Amino acid sequence: MAVITPEIKEFIQNNLGWITTISKDGELDLGPKMSLFVLDDTHIAYHERTAGQHYENLKNGSPLVIAFANLEKKQGYRFRGNVVLHVDDDIYNEQVKVAEEKGTKKPAVIPVLEVTEIQNLASGPTAGKTIAKD
């Protein structure tokens, strides 16, 4: 698995992330997720609260791609890997507690991306280049 460095963790914590999934018909679905967080050195997760199209796509085997960007700094990162949907397990139960503490809606599921590739989205010649890969 690709390791999420402390610098990248801080970037994730301080910037809005977007996810994309693909429907069974091949349509891309892109949207911001304010609940994205680093679970550990090799996993990124979020609270899927709406249980809408992204959730349907993931249940149907869609890949999950996550990206964070900061326009002012012209910096960003894209994450690829394998996704696992957590419901009624320790990860899910812990995140339900987090949602309760924050006063947010109980998540329907916690998608967790096992990061296998990190790409640089900084402006310039390294844009889109892989900086860590399994």
Disulfide bonds with the S-S distance in Angstrom:
none
